Amino acid sequence: GEALAVSARVAPLGSRLVLLLVEDLTEARRIEAVRRDFVANVSHELKTPVGALSLLSEAVMDAADDPEAVERFAGRMQVEATRLTNLVQELIDLSRVQNDDPLEDAEPIRVDELVAEAIDRCRHAAGTKEITMAAGGTADLHVWGNRGQLAAALGNLVENAVNYSPARTRVGIAARTVAQPGGDLIEIAVTDQGIGISDKDKERIFERFYRVDPARSRATGGTGLGLAIVKHVAASHGGEVTVWSAEGQGSTFTLRLPEAGAARDRTHQMSHRD
Ligand code: ADP
């Protein structure tokens, strides 16, 4: 409707321009649809724990003379409250990575520090499942970027590796330098021996709120936003995140980021040009 009306009006200007305008409108529509979906998803995700909390608080009041029931309901209220807290925190993280330019306060960051921080964050969850975590190849490597954002990205990948793996398996983190004509990259690969991801789901897991198994994700405190945050952080640093996986065997998520020296030289050259 709208797109056609516009194209009819500018048709004399040439078909190239018309095509561009139509594409622009289609893109604007797509962005608007994505935004609407996102708001609907957020509302739904918030409603679920809030609804549960409201029902549970009624149950607590009704069970006032049964201390055991009160304790049981209170425990479930705590689970729902934690879920809400996680969701709100991840929404804040997502909006921060989408709005802040990470390269404004970029600095060289030691890869071994990032990896140690990510492992620390998951130590408790890994411990209860007796999952072994091992890191290698990180010595003397530096990436260029925003410390908080990169720590959040790597932390999410390691957290997922632990969450989607059975007990007594291994999570490995390996780093190396990859030579590139446009400047070296650092590759950080997180490998698990977990449930894996089908080819069909691989295409969608980086979307906001997409989960292969929503019940399983919720049980581990997942929000469905982690990989969307990782993808955004990688892209805004001039890098990328990719996944390899075999169902029932495990997955490897690989984060590629600019190497600190190469990135600094590039910034330096740019500032000399103008
Ligand atoms: P969540 O909070 O649900 O973990 P993510 O955005 O981090 O959200 O991941 C999206 C979905 O991708 C998860 O719900 C899960 O189904 C799948 N997934 C992510 N990491 C792994 C992994 N290492 N192994 C298997 N499945 C994974």
Residues whose N, C-alpha, C, O or C-beta is under 5 A from the ligand:
A	BS01	ADP	N160 A161 Y164 G194 G196 I197 I205 Y210 R211 V212 D213 S217 G222 T223 G224 L225 G226 L227 A228 S251
